[in-house]
Amino acid sequence: MAEKSAAEGAGPRLPAVAGPGPVSPALLAELAGLTGEGERRAFFDAHPQLIDPALADALCAEALRLTGGVDPERAVALADAARVVAAALDDPRRRALAA
């Protein structure tokens, strides 16, 4: 049985995420553009299919990659998004990685 992408049925605003593996640049841009904890929580409340360990891991990895001076503001935004996902998963290991 084929799995549906996370974006199916979610409207035109949500870029596709296909489970484990690379996260689309469009989704990374969307998450990096969210300002504040409330906006991030609202985004994930509207798209609960994105609350996934693979997304938390991918966000942490991308934030770490960007930390080396490439784009520190975007790194912080993605780490903040990873924290929201980790909290929703109630996963202490991923919370620590996103901190």
Phi and psi in degrees as GROMACS dihedral restraints (atoms count N, CA, C in turn):
[ dihedral_restraints ]
;  ai    aj    ak    al  type     phi  dphi    fc
    3     4     5     6     1   -75.3    20    10
    4     5     6     7     1   138.7    20    10
    6     7     8     9     1   -84.1    20    10
    7     8     9    10     1   145.7    20    10
    9    10    11    12     1   -81.1    20    10
   10    11    12    13     1   149.0    20    10
   12    13    14    15     1   -71.8    20    10
   13    14    15    16     1   157.7    20    10
   15    16    17    18     1   -64.0    20    10
   16    17    18    19     1   -22.4    20    10
   18    19    20    21     1   -85.9    20    10
   19    20    21    22     1   -16.0    20    10
   21    22    23    24     1   -60.7    20    10
   22    23    24    25     1   128.3    20    10
   24    25    26    27     1    77.1    20    10
   25    26    27    28     1     0.5    20    10
   27    28    29    30     1   -94.3    20    10
   28    29    30    31     1    -1.4    20    10
   30    31    32    33     1    93.6    20    10
   31    32    33    34     1   172.1    20    10
   33    34    35    36     1   -73.4    20    10
   34    35    36    37     1   -15.9    20    10
   36    37    38    39     1   -76.6    20    10
   37    38    39    40     1   -25.5    20    10
   39    40    41    42     1   -95.2    20    10
   40    41    42    43     1   115.3    20    10
   42    43    44    45     1   -69.2    20    10
   43    44    45    46     1   159.0    20    10
   45    46    47    48     1   -74.0    20    10
   46    47    48    49     1   141.9    20    10
   48    49    50    51     1  -132.7    20    10
   49    50    51    52     1   124.8    20    10
   51    52    53    54     1  -110.8    20    10
   52    53    54    55     1    60.8    20    10
   54    55    56    57     1    65.2    20    10
   55    56    57    58     1  -150.5    20    10
   57    58    59    60     1   -59.8    20    10
   58    59    60    61     1   148.6    20    10
   60    61    62    63     1   119.8    20    10
   61    62    63    64     1  -168.3    20    10
   63    64    65    66     1   -64.4    20    10
   64    65    66    67     1   142.4    20    10
   66    67    68    69     1   -92.4    20    10
   67    68    69    70     1   140.3    20    10
   69    70    71    72     1   -62.0    20    10
   70    71    72    73     1   143.6    20    10
   72    73    74    75     1   -58.1    20    10
   73    74    75    76     1   -32.5    20    10
   75    76    77    78     1   -65.6    20    10
   76    77    78    79     1   -40.6    20    10
   78    79    80    81     1   -67.6    20    10
   79    80    81    82     1   -41.7    20    10
   81    82    83    84     1   -58.6    20    10
   82    83    84    85     1   -43.0    20    10
   84    85    86    87     1   -64.1    20    10
   85    86    87    88     1   -42.2    20    10
   87    88    89    90     1   -60.1    20    10
   88    89    90    91     1   -48.0    20    10
   90    91    92    93     1   -68.3    20    10
   91    92    93    94     1   -38.1    20    10
   93    94    95    96     1   -66.8    20    10
   94    95    96    97     1   -25.8    20    10
   96    97    98    99     1   -83.2    20    10
   97    98    99   100     1    -9.1    20    10
   99   100   101   102     1   -73.8    20    10
  100   101   102   103     1   135.5    20    10
  102   103   104   105     1  -112.9    20    10
  103   104   105   106     1   123.2    20    10
  105   106   107   108     1    86.6    20    10
  106   107   108   109     1   153.4    20    10
  108   109   110   111     1   -58.0    20    10
  109   110   111   112     1   -43.3    20    10
  111   112   113   114     1   -61.9    20    10
  112   113   114   115     1   -41.7    20    10
  114   115   116   117     1   -67.1    20    10
  115   116   117   118     1   -39.4    20    10
  117   118   119   120     1   -65.2    20    10
  118   119   120   121     1   -44.5    20    10
  120   121   122   123     1   -62.4    20    10
  121   122   123   124     1   -42.0    20    10
  123   124   125   126     1   -62.0    20    10
  124   125   126   127     1   -40.2    20    10
  126   127   128   129     1   -60.6    20    10
  127   128   129   130     1   -49.6    20    10
  129   130   131   132     1   -71.8    20    10
  130   131   132   133     1   -29.0    20    10
  132   133   134   135     1   -64.0    20    10
  133   134   135   136     1   -36.5    20    10
  135   136   137   138     1   -76.9    20    10
  136   137   138   139     1   -19.1    20    10
  138   139   140   141     1  -132.3    20    10
  139   140   141   142     1    64.0    20    10
  141   142   143   144     1   -62.0    20    10
  142   143   144   145     1   -20.5    20    10
  144   145   146   147     1   -65.4    20    10
  145   146   147   148     1   -15.4    20    10
  147   148   149   150     1   -84.4    20    10
  148   149   150   151     1    -9.7    20    10
  150   151   152   153     1   -76.0    20    10
  151   152   153   154     1    93.4    20    10
  153   154   155   156     1  -146.5    20    10
  154   155   156   157     1   138.1    20    10
  156   157   158   159     1   -57.0    20    10
  157   158   159   160     1   -36.4    20    10
  159   160   161   162     1   -64.1    20    10
  160   161   162   163     1   -36.6    20    10
  162   163   164   165     1   -68.8    20    10
  163   164   165   166     1   -43.2    20    10
  165   166   167   168     1   -57.9    20    10
  166   167   168   169     1   -44.6    20    10
  168   169   170   171     1   -63.8    20    10
  169   170   171   172     1   -43.3    20    10
  171   172   173   174     1   -65.3    20    10
  172   173   174   175     1   -39.8    20    10
  174   175   176   177     1   -65.2    20    10
  175   176   177   178     1   -41.2    20    10
  177   178   179   180     1   -63.2    20    10
  178   179   180   181     1   -43.2    20    10
  180   181   182   183     1   -63.6    20    10
  181   182   183   184     1   -42.9    20    10
  183   184   185   186     1   -68.4    20    10
  184   185   186   187     1   -39.5    20    10
  186   187   188   189     1   -62.3    20    10
  187   188   189   190     1   -42.7    20    10
  189   190   191   192     1   -63.3    20    10
  190   191   192   193     1   -41.8    20    10
  192   193   194   195     1   -61.1    20    10
  193   194   195   196     1   -38.5    20    10
  195   196   197   198     1   -81.2    20    10
  196   197   198   199     1   -14.0    20    10
  198   199   200   201     1   -64.8    20    10
  199   200   201   202     1   -30.1    20    10
  201   202   203   204     1   -71.9    20    10
  202   203   204   205     1    36.8    20    10
  204   205   206   207     1    89.8    20    10
  205   206   207   208     1    -5.7    20    10
  207   208   209   210     1   -64.9    20    10
  208   209   210   211     1   -53.9    20    10
  210   211   212   213     1  -160.4    20    10
  211   212   213   214     1    77.4    20    10
  213   214   215   216     1   -61.2    20    10
  214   215   216   217     1   -33.5    20    10
  216   217   218   219     1   -65.8    20    10
  217   218   219   220     1   -43.1    20    10
  219   220   221   222     1   -66.2    20    10
  220   221   222   223     1   -36.9    20    10
  222   223   224   225     1   -59.4    20    10
  223   224   225   226     1   -45.1    20    10
  225   226   227   228     1   -64.0    20    10
  226   227   228   229     1   -43.3    20    10
  228   229   230   231     1   -61.7    20    10
  229   230   231   232     1   -41.6    20    10
  231   232   233   234     1   -71.8    20    10
  232   233   234   235     1   -36.1    20    10
  234   235   236   237     1   -64.2    20    10
  235   236   237   238     1   -38.6    20    10
  237   238   239   240     1   -62.8    20    10
  238   239   240   241     1   -41.0    20    10
  240   241   242   243     1   -64.8    20    10
  241   242   243   244     1   -39.6    20    10
  243   244   245   246     1   -62.8    20    10
  244   245   246   247     1   -36.7    20    10
  246   247   248   249     1   -63.8    20    10
  247   248   249   250     1   -39.3    20    10
  249   250   251   252     1   -64.4    20    10
  250   251   252   253     1   -43.9    20    10
  252   253   254   255     1   -64.1    20    10
  253   254   255   256     1   -46.2    20    10
  255   256   257   258     1   -61.5    20    10
  256   257   258   259     1   -39.4    20    10
  258   259   260   261     1   -65.4    20    10
  259   260   261   262     1   -41.5    20    10
  261   262   263   264     1   -65.6    20    10
  262   263   264   265     1   -32.4    20    10
  264   265   266   267     1   -78.4    20    10
  265   266   267   268     1   -14.3    20    10
  267   268   269   270     1    53.9    20    10
  268   269   270   271     1    50.5    20    10
  270   271   272   273     1  -114.8    20    10
  271   272   273   274     1   101.4    20    10
  273   274   275   276     1   -58.8    20    10
  274   275   276   277     1   -37.3    20    10
  276   277   278   279     1   -63.5    20    10
  277   278   279   280     1   -45.8    20    10
  279   280   281   282     1   -71.5    20    10
  280   281   282   283     1   -31.2    20    10
  282   283   284   285     1   -62.3    20    10
  283   284   285   286     1   -42.6    20    10
  285   286   287   288     1   -64.8    20    10
  286   287   288   289     1   -41.9    20    10
  288   289   290   291     1   -64.6    20    10
  289   290   291   292     1   -33.2    20    10
  291   292   293   294     1   -83.4    20    10
  292   293   294   295     1   -11.8    20    10
